[in-house]
């Protein structure tokens, strides 16, 4: 044929800038597209051979990728069905058509999996090539080979060529800016990423052998892909070792076996195959994500599957393969696609069913792996209502003694003993066995059980789970004294007189180190064998701060609030009584005198109040108003003097400081200068 010149049939003047800017998000995708087209053409050849339309032997179907650094070319060669001049004009020049769609219409009941619905895949070549050459020969009898050349403008040339065998060679003349793609390591990396599981053998480079003291290249191709990955096989054909071996192939840097796996094989109402693995989940979630690889007919698409897989399932590892997920579209379109929603829902159900099955049939194994599974399951329960309903059946409470209970089992265990006077079941929990040891022991001494919640999702999980449980609440074991956490009867009256309570409140607030936080002094009858002072922290405020640390504008304001603690004075402890006696010895005369003056002023104020109680505001004389104001100022002065005396006494009282610091030390809150002061004071006590 005479050389043909012409313009590519596009609706815009120049399609290539559009392809580069909008069609593909990554430049390197060109190799995926071109190799996928080669696979597509080869699959078509296999189909035509089965139907008898392709005469002769199929021969070697290996697709070969090669680099010529001297000529700055990359060549992708296949032995597929090829094209004649008319087909090149239709499928290459007239971009509005796609060969795959025509072929699918004709052979939809016979065809192997066709990859070629990548749209304008061939033209991705211009993302790295300044000129593209296509040499192709159709499988049809008496077809002539043709050469198509285009330099990235709408102009092209089409002419006869020399090619003995059917198939297509796509030759990319790589531009200066993209010569990185002429490096073997770069192409090898792309083939490993995008083509490692394609269904047709892909050859890149030749095997070498050691001969006559030299490494010599052989004629044997290095095949870079596994044409029959295990997710395409039936689960009955596979053993556990097969799944573990495949996991290591996917993640060679992982030195631990996965916990479990799920083999997906769905053909209705959508096509989906794949294998999902439960890895040993760590607390650094970002490192764990992007571990599920999405394929379409064994062609790698992406490892960012957030729009296809529910958020909590992105912690899993593995492979998903579905031809029903639209590929060459925006991520937002993926979210709205009905197949994507169905696939997402189905995967969630399969994961929940698998966990329920293991829990039911292999309870011991499930419990052994609970620490690794817990984070994943809590994440799912927090983010997916349907998963929550299923997971309630296999969620485990693990207590401080490492015993596991289902939700139903644990409620039965604690209901009778841990129900307070108002009929509410109290779930006690700890977040650190070492730091909260004393509080845990207090709870166990009363026959209570304490659950461990020490994971990153535990606090939001507790908040959510409380709303689901009837007449129940969670309380951290150190958020109050044990008798207040599960109150069995009305609060005991404090045996310390009101004036002593006021003085001790001021003294302990003054003596407590400011560097730790803010204190709210309380009194409780804890018993002589308990500590003289106990530090607790409000359950609500602590939860809010914990959630605030995880982020979110609705709770971030709590991060800026100072830490506040309840300083609980044990009213029945001998040291508390000793402090009171010491106060009376040191300050008794002064305090008694000042309080006597306060009492005298109060008597006068009461008399004045009685005198004016029946008068309207305008009927009260100025003299009476002035007298009331003077008396209140006088009383305020005496009270200020009392506070001053008590504060000065507290600052120098080592016993008060010592019992407070002991309580802070028990909570691991005593640090820095405050800790050093405590150590020095302790030495002084010992020396005395």
C-alpha positions in Angstrom: 0.0 0.0 0.0 1.1 3.6 -0.6 2.0 5.5 2.5 -1.1 7.1 4.0 -1.1 10.5 5.6 -3.9 12.0 7.6 -5.3 13.4 10.8 -6.4 11.4 13.8 -10.2 11.6 14.2 -10.6 13.4 17.4 -13.2 16.1 18.4 -10.6 18.4 19.9 -7.7 19.8 17.9 -5.1 18.1 20.1 -6.1 15.1 22.3 -2.7 14.5 23.9 -2.5 17.4 26.4 -6.0 16.3 27.6 -4.8 12.7 28.0 -1.8 13.8 29.9 -3.6 16.1 32.2 -7.0 14.4 32.9 -7.0 10.8 31.8 -4.4 9.3 34.1 -3.3 10.6 37.5 0.2 9.0 37.2 2.6 9.2 34.4 3.9 5.7 35.0 0.5 4.2 34.2 1.5 4.0 30.5 3.1 0.7 31.0 0.1 -0.8 32.6 -2.1 0.3 29.8 0.1 -0.9 27.0 0.8 -4.3 28.6 -2.9 -4.7 29.4 -3.7 -4.0 25.7 -1.2 -6.7 24.7 -2.8 -9.1 27.2 -6.2 -8.2 25.8 -5.1 -8.9 22.2 -3.6 -12.2 23.3 -6.7 -13.3 25.1 -8.7 -12.5 21.9 -6.3 -14.8 20.0 -6.9 -17.6 22.4 -10.7 -17.2 22.1 -10.5 -17.2 18.3 -8.4 -20.3 18.3 -11.0 -22.1 20.3 -13.7 -21.1 18.0 -11.7 -22.1 14.9 -11.5 -18.6 13.5 -7.7 -18.4 14.0 -5.9 -20.9 11.9 -2.7 -22.6 12.8 -0.9 -22.9 16.1 -1.1 -20.2 18.8 2.6 -20.6 19.4 4.5 -18.7 22.1 2.1 -16.1 23.6 4.7 -14.5 25.9 4.4 -10.7 25.9 7.9 -9.1 25.9 9.0 -5.8 27.2 12.4 -4.6 26.1 14.6 -1.5 26.4 17.0 -0.1 23.8 19.0 2.6 25.6 21.1 3.5 22.5 18.0 4.2 20.5 16.0 5.5 23.5 13.1 3.1 22.9 10.8 0.9 25.0 9.1 -1.9 23.0 6.0 -3.9 24.1 5.5 -6.9 21.8 2.7 -9.4 21.7 1.5 -12.4 19.6 -2.2 -11.4 19.8 -4.7 -10.9 17.0 -2.9 -7.9 15.6 -4.6 -5.4 13.2 -4.7 -4.7 9.5 -4.7 -1.2 8.0 -8.5 -0.8 8.2 -8.5 -1.8 11.9 -5.6 0.6 12.7 -7.5 3.4 11.1 -10.7 2.4 13.1 -9.2 1.7 16.5 -6.1 3.9 16.6 -7.0 6.9 14.4 -10.7 7.1 15.3 -10.4 7.4 19.0 -14.2 7.4 19.4 -14.2 3.5 18.9 -12.7 0.9 21.1 -11.8 -2.5 19.8 -12.6 -4.2 23.1 -16.2 -3.1 23.0 -16.8 -4.4 19.5 -15.1 -7.7 20.3 -17.1 -8.1 23.5 -20.3 -7.6 21.6 -19.5 -10.4 19.2 -17.9 -12.9 21.6 -19.4 -12.1 25.0 -20.4 -15.7 25.6 -17.0 -17.1 24.7 -14.3 -14.6 25.6 -11.7 -15.0 28.3 -11.5 -12.1 30.6 -10.9 -9.0 28.5 -8.9 -6.2 30.2 -9.3 -3.7 27.4 -11.9 -1.4 28.9 -9.3 1.1 30.0 -10.7 3.6 27.5 -8.0 5.5 25.7 -5.2 3.2 27.0 -3.0 3.2 23.9 -2.7 7.0 24.0 -1.1 6.9 27.5 2.1 6.1 25.5 2.4 9.8 24.8 2.9 10.5 28.5 6.5 9.4 28.1 7.1 9.2 24.3 7.8 12.0 21.9 7.0 9.6 19.1 5.1 6.3 19.0 5.5 3.6 16.4 3.1 0.7 15.9 4.0 -2.3 13.8 1.2 -4.8 13.6 0.0 -7.8 11.6 -3.5 -9.2 11.8 -4.2 -12.9 12.4 -6.5 -12.9 9.3 -5.3 -14.8 6.3 -3.2 -12.9 3.7 -3.1 -9.8 6.0 -0.2 -7.4 5.4 1.8 -5.8 8.2 1.4 -2.1 8.7 3.4 0.6 10.5 1.7 3.5 12.2 3.8 6.5 13.4 2.7 9.6 15.3 4.8 12.3 17.0 2.2 13.5 19.5 0.3 15.8 17.1 -2.9 14.9 15.4 -0.9 14.0 12.2 0.0 10.4 11.6 1.5 8.2 8.9 0.4 4.6 8.0 2.4 2.4 5.6 3.2 -1.2 4.8 5.8 -2.9 7.0 7.8 -6.1 7.3 6.6 -8.4 10.0 6.4 -12.2 9.7 4.2 -13.2 12.6 0.9 -11.9 13.8 0.7 -9.5 16.7 1.7 -6.0 17.6 4.9 -4.2 18.6 4.4 -0.8 20.2 7.7 1.2 20.1 8.0 4.2 22.3 10.6 6.8 21.4 11.2 8.2 24.9 11.6 11.9 25.3 14.6 13.5 27.0 12.5 14.5 30.1 11.4 10.9 30.6 14.6 9.0 30.1 14.3 7.6 33.6 12.0 5.0 32.0 15.0 3.7 29.9 16.5 2.2 33.1 15.9 -1.5 33.7 15.2 -1.0 37.4 12.5 1.6 36.7 10.7 -0.7 34.2 11.2 -3.7 36.4 9.5 -1.8 39.3 6.5 -0.8 37.2 6.1 -4.4 35.9 6.3 -5.7 39.5 3.7 -3.2 40.6 1.2 -3.3 37.8 1.7 -6.6 35.9 2.8 -9.2 38.4 -0.4 -11.2 38.2 -1.5 -10.8 34.6 -2.9 -13.9 33.0 -0.4 -14.0 30.0 3.3 -14.5 30.6 5.3 -11.2 30.6 8.9 -11.4 29.7 11.5 -8.8 30.7 15.1 -9.6 30.1 16.8 -13.0 29.6 17.9 -15.5 32.1 21.7 -15.9 32.6 23.8 -18.9 33.1 27.4 -19.3 34.3 29.6 -20.8 31.6 33.3 -20.8 31.0 33.8 -18.5 34.0 31.3 -15.9 32.6 27.7 -15.0 33.1 26.1 -15.4 29.7 22.7 -14.4 28.6 20.4 -17.2 27.4 17.4 -17.1 25.1 15.1 -18.0 27.9 12.8 -15.1 29.1 12.7 -13.9 32.6 8.9 -14.2 33.4 8.0 -11.5 35.9 4.4 -12.5 36.6 2.3 -15.3 38.1 -0.4 -16.1 35.6 -2.5 -18.1 38.0 -2.6 -16.3 41.4 -4.3 -18.2 44.1 -7.2 -15.9 44.4 -8.4 -17.2 41.0 -8.4 -20.8 42.3 -11.0 -22.5 44.4 -10.5 -22.6 48.2 -10.9 -26.4 48.1 -7.7 -26.6 46.0 -5.6 -24.7 48.5 -4.0 -25.3 51.9 -3.2 -22.9 54.7 0.4 -23.0 53.6 -0.6 -21.7 50.2 -2.3 -18.7 51.7 0.7 -18.0 53.9 3.1 -18.3 51.0 1.1 -15.9 48.9 1.0 -13.4 51.8 4.8 -13.5 51.9 4.9 -12.9 48.2 2.6 -9.9 48.6 4.5 -8.5 51.6 8.1 -9.7 51.5 9.0 -7.3 54.3 6.5 -8.8 56.7 8.1 -11.4 59.0 4.9 -12.5 60.7 2.2 -14.8 59.4 -1.3 -13.3 59.2 -3.9 -14.2 61.8 -6.6 -15.3 59.5 -7.6 -15.1 55.9 -10.9 -14.8 53.9 -11.1 -16.1 50.4 -13.8 -14.2 48.4 -15.4 -15.8 45.3 -18.6 -14.0 44.2 -20.2 -14.2 40.8 -23.6 -12.6 41.5 -24.9 -9.9 41.6 -21.3 -8.8 40.8 -18.0 -10.4 40.1 -15.5 -10.3 42.9 -12.6 -12.6 43.8 -9.8 -12.0 46.2 -8.1 -12.9 49.5 -8.1 -10.7 52.6 -5.7 -11.2 55.4 -6.0 -10.2 59.1 -2.4 -8.9 59.8 -1.0 -8.5 63.3 -2.4 -5.0 63.7 -0.2 -2.3 65.3 -1.4 1.0 66.8 0.2 3.0 64.0 -2.8 2.8 61.7 -1.3 4.9 58.9 1.5 2.4 58.4 -1.1 -0.4 58.1 -3.2 1.3 55.5 -2.8 1.0 51.7 -2.1 -2.7 52.0 -5.0 -4.0 50.0 -4.3 -4.2 46.3 -7.2 -3.7 43.9 -7.0 -5.5 40.5 -9.3 -5.7 37.5 -9.0 -9.0 35.7 -5.5 -9.4 37.3 -4.4 -5.9 36.3 -3.2 -3.8 39.2 -5.3 -0.6 39.6 -4.6 0.9 43.0 -3.7 0.3 46.6 -5.9 3.2 47.8 -9.1 1.3 48.3 -10.9 3.6 50.7 -13.7 4.3 48.3 -14.2 0.6 47.6 -13.6 -0.9 51.0 -15.2 0.5 54.2 -12.7 2.6 56.2 -12.2 0.1 59.0 -11.4 -2.7 56.5 -8.5 -0.8 55.1 -6.6 -2.2 58.0 -6.7 -5.6 56.3 -4.1 -6.8 53.8 -4.6 -8.7 50.6 -6.0 -8.6 47.1 -9.4 -7.8 45.6 -10.1 -8.4 41.9 -13.3 -7.2 40.2 -14.0 -6.3 36.6 -17.2 -4.5 37.8 -15.3 -1.6 39.4 -15.0 1.3 36.9 -11.3 2.0 36.4 -10.8 5.1 34.3 -13.0 7.4 36.4 -12.6 9.7 39.3 -12.6 8.5 42.8 -15.8 10.3 43.6 -17.6 8.4 40.8 -16.4 5.2 42.4 -18.2 6.2 45.6 -21.5 6.6 43.9 -21.3 3.5 41.7 -23.9 1.0 42.7 -21.5 -2.0 42.2 -19.0 -0.4 44.5 -21.5 0.0 47.3 -22.7 -3.6 46.9 -19.1 -4.9 46.9 -18.3 -2.8 50.0 -21.3 -4.2 51.8 -20.6 -7.7 50.8 -17.0 -7.6 52.0 -18.2 -6.2 55.4 -20.6 -9.1 55.7 -18.0 -11.7 54.7 -15.5 -10.4 57.2 -18.1 -10.4 60.0 -19.2 -13.9 59.1 -15.7 -15.2 59.1 -14.9 -13.8 62.5 -18.2 -15.2 63.9 -17.3 -18.6 62.5 -13.9 -18.6 64.1 -15.3 -17.4 67.4 -17.9 -20.2 67.3 -15.7 -23.1 66.1 -12.2 -22.1 67.4 -12.9 -20.0 70.5 -9.5 -20.8 72.1 -7.7 -19.7 68.9 -9.9 -16.6 68.7 -9.0 -15.6 72.3 -5.3 -16.1 71.8 -5.4 -13.6 68.9 -7.8 -11.2 70.5 -5.2 -8.6 71.3 -4.4 -8.3 67.6 -8.0 -8.5 66.5 -9.5 -6.1 69.1 -8.3 -2.8 67.5 -9.7 -3.8 64.1 -13.0 -5.0 65.5 -13.5 -1.9 67.7 -12.7 0.3 64.7 -15.4 -1.6 62.7 -18.0 -1.4 65.5 -17.4 2.3 65.8 -17.7 3.1 62.1 -20.3 0.6 60.8 -23.6 0.0 62.4 -24.2 -3.3 60.5 -20.8 -4.6 61.5 -21.6 -3.5 65.1 -24.7 -5.7 65.3 -22.8 -8.7 64.0 -19.7 -8.1 66.1 -21.6 -7.9 69.4 -21.7 -11.7 69.2 -17.9 -12.1 69.1 -16.6 -9.0 70.8 -14.6 -10.0 74.0 -14.0 -8.3 77.3 -10.5 -9.2 78.5 -10.1 -8.6 82.2 -6.9 -7.7 84.2 -6.3 -11.4 84.8 -6.3 -12.1 81.0 -9.6 -14.0 81.1 -11.9 -13.4 78.1 -15.7 -13.1 78.2 -18.3 -12.5 75.5 -20.6 -9.5 76.0 -23.4 -11.7 77.2 -21.1 -13.8 79.5 -19.6 -10.7 81.1 -22.9 -9.1 81.9 -24.0 -12.3 83.7 -20.6 -12.3 85.6 -20.9 -8.8 87.1 -24.6 -8.0 87.1 -25.3 -9.2 90.7 -22.2 -7.9 92.4 -21.5 -4.7 90.5 -25.0 -3.2 90.5 -25.2 0.0 92.6 -28.0 1.2 94.9 -29.8 2.8 91.9 -29.9 -0.5 90.0 -27.2 0.5 87.5 -24.6 -2.1 86.4 -21.1 -0.7 86.7 -18.4 -1.9 84.3 -15.1 -1.2 85.9 -12.1 -0.9 83.6 -8.4 -0.1 83.8 -6.1 1.3 81.1 -2.7 0.6 82.8 -2.3 -2.4 85.2 0.9 -1.0 86.7 -0.2 2.6 87.3 -3.7 1.7 88.5 -2.6 -1.3 90.5 -3.8 0.0 93.9 -7.3 0.8 92.5 -7.5 -2.6 90.8 -6.6 -4.4 94.0 -9.2 -2.4 95.9 -11.9 -3.5 93.4 -10.8 -7.1 93.5 -10.8 -7.1 97.3 -14.5 -6.3 97.1 -15.1 -9.2 94.6 -15.4 -6.9 91.6 -14.0 -7.7 88.1 -12.0 -5.1 86.1 -11.7 -5.1 82.3 -8.6 -3.9 80.5 -9.2 -1.1 78.0 -5.7 0.0 76.9 -6.1 0.4 73.1 -6.3 3.6 70.9 -10.0 3.2 70.2 -11.1 2.1 73.7 -12.4 5.5 74.9 -14.6 6.3 71.9 -15.7 2.6 72.0 -16.7 2.9 75.6 -18.6 6.1 74.9 -20.5 4.5 72.0 -21.1 1.2 73.8 -22.6 2.9 76.8 -25.4 4.2 74.6 -26.2 0.7 73.5 -26.2 -0.9 77.0 -29.3 -0.5 79.1 -29.0 0.8 82.7 -25.2 0.4 82.7 -22.2 2.6 82.6 -18.4 2.3 82.4 -16.1 3.7 85.1 -12.3 3.7 85.1 -11.2 2.1 88.3 -9.2 5.1 89.4 -11.9 7.7 88.6 -13.1 7.7 92.2 -12.9 5.7 95.4 -14.2 2.2 94.9 -17.2 2.8 97.3 -18.2 5.8 95.3 -17.8 4.0 92.0 -20.3 1.3 93.0 -22.3 2.9 95.8 -24.3 0.3 97.6 -25.8 2.6 100.2 -26.3 6.3 101.0 -23.1 8.3 101.5 -21.7 8.2 105.0 -21.6 11.4 107.0 -18.0 12.7 107.5 -16.9 12.5 111.1 -14.6 15.6 110.9 -16.2 18.9 112.0 -17.1 21.4 109.4 -14.5 23.9 110.5 -11.7 21.3 110.3 -12.9 20.3 106.9 -12.7 23.9 105.7 -9.2 24.3 107.1 -7.9 21.0 105.7 -9.5 21.8 102.3 -7.5 25.1 102.1 -4.3 23.5 103.5 -4.3 20.6 101.1 -5.1 22.8 98.1 -2.2 25.1 99.1 0.3 22.3 99.8 -0.3 20.3 96.6 2.2 20.9 93.8 0.8 23.3 91.1 2.8 21.7 88.4 0.5 18.6 88.4 -2.8 20.4 87.9 -5.9 21.7 89.7 -7.3 19.9 92.7 -10.8 19.6 94.2 -10.6 18.4 97.8 -13.2 15.9 99.0 -13.6 13.9 102.2 -14.5 10.2 102.5 -14.6 7.6 105.2 -12.3 5.1 103.6 -11.2 3.2 106.7 -7.9 3.2 108.7 -6.2 0.6 106.5 -6.6 2.7 103.3 -4.2 5.5 102.2 -4.6 8.9 104.0 -5.0 10.7 100.6 -6.2 9.2 97.3 -6.0 11.0 93.9 -8.8 10.4 91.4 -9.8 12.1 88.2 -13.3 12.8 86.9 -14.4 10.1 84.4 -16.2 12.6 82.1 -13.3 15.2 81.9 -10.7 12.5 81.5 -12.6 10.9 78.6 -13.1 14.2 76.9 -9.4 14.9 77.1 -8.5 11.4 75.8 -10.9 11.8 72.8 -9.6 15.3 72.2 -6.1 13.9 71.8 -7.4 11.8 69.0 -8.5 14.9 67.2 -11.8 16.5 66.2 -13.0 20.1 66.7 -15.9 19.1 68.9 -13.6 17.9 71.6 -10.4 19.8 71.0 -11.3 22.5 73.4 -10.9 20.0 76.2 -7.2 19.7 75.3 -6.5 23.2 76.5 -8.1 22.8 79.9 -5.7 22.1 82.8 -5.7 18.6 84.3 -7.9 18.5 87.3 -8.0 15.9 90.0 -10.0 14.9 93.0 -7.9 15.0 96.2 -9.8 12.6 98.5 -8.9 13.0 102.2 -9.5 9.8 104.1 -11.3 11.2 107.2 -10.7 8.0 109.2 -7.0 7.6 108.7 -4.7 8.2 111.7 -2.5 10.6 109.8 -5.5 12.8 108.9 -6.3 13.0 112.6 -2.7 13.8 113.3 -2.8 16.7 110.8 -5.9 18.0 112.5 -4.3 17.8 115.9 -1.1 19.5 114.6 -3.2 22.3 113.2 -4.9 22.8 116.6 -1.5 22.8 118.3 0.1 25.2 115.9 -2.9 27.5 115.1 -5.6 26.7 117.6 -5.4 29.9 119.7 -5.2 32.2 116.7 -8.0 30.4 114.8 -10.2 30.2 117.9 -9.8 34.0 118.5 -10.5 34.9 114.8 -13.5 32.5 114.5 -14.9 34.0 117.7 -14.7 37.4 116.1 -16.4 36.0 113.0 -19.2 34.5 115.2 -19.7 37.9 116.9 -20.0 39.7 113.6 -22.5 37.0 112.4 -24.6 37.5 115.5 -24.8 41.3 114.7 -25.6 40.6 111.0 -28.4 38.2 112.0 -29.8 40.8 114.4 -29.7 43.4 111.6 -31.3 41.0 109.2 -34.1 40.3 111.6 -34.7 44.0 112.1 -35.0 44.7 108.4 -36.7 41.5 107.2 -40.2 43.0 106.9 -38.9 46.2 105.2 -38.9 46.9 101.5 -35.6 47.9 100.0 -36.5 51.6 99.9 -37.6 51.5 103.6 -34.2 50.4 104.8 -32.3 53.4 106.1 -28.9 54.4 104.8 -27.5 53.9 108.4 -28.7 50.3 108.4 -27.2 49.7 104.9 -23.9 51.2 105.9 -23.8 49.1 109.1 -24.5 45.9 107.1 -21.7 46.8 104.7 -19.2 47.5 107.5 -20.0 44.2 109.3 -19.6 42.2 106.0 -16.2 43.9 105.4 -15.2 43.2 109.0 -16.2 39.5 108.6 -14.4 39.2 105.3 -11.3 40.6 106.9 -11.3 38.0 109.7 -11.9 35.2 107.1 -9.1 36.4 105.0 -6.9 36.4 108.0 -7.9 32.8 108.8 -7.1 31.7 105.2 -3.8 33.5 105.4 -2.8 31.7 108.6 -3.9 28.3 107.4 -2.0 28.8 104.0 1.2 29.9 105.8 0.9 26.8 108.0 0.3 24.5 105.1 3.3 25.7 103.2 5.6 24.7 106.0 3.8 21.5 107.1 5.8 18.6 105.8 3.2 16.0 106.9 0.5 17.5 104.7 2.9 17.7 101.8 4.1 14.1 102.3 0.7 12.5 102.3 -0.3 14.4 99.2 2.9 13.5 97.4 2.4 9.8 98.4 -1.0 9.9 96.7 0.4 11.6 93.6 3.3 9.1 93.5 0.7 6.2 93.6 -0.9 7.7 90.5 2.5 8.3 88.7 1.8 12.0 88.7 4.8 13.1 90.8 7.6 14.2 88.5 10.4 16.7 88.1 11.0 19.2 90.9 7.9 18.0 92.9 9.4 14.4 92.9 12.8 15.7 94.0 11.2 17.7 96.9 9.4 14.5 97.9 12.6 12.5 98.0 14.5 15.1 100.0 11.6 15.4 102.5 11.4 11.6 102.8 15.1 11.5 103.7 14.5 14.2 106.4 11.6 12.1 107.8 13.9 9.0 108.0 16.8 10.9 109.6 14.4 12.2 112.3 
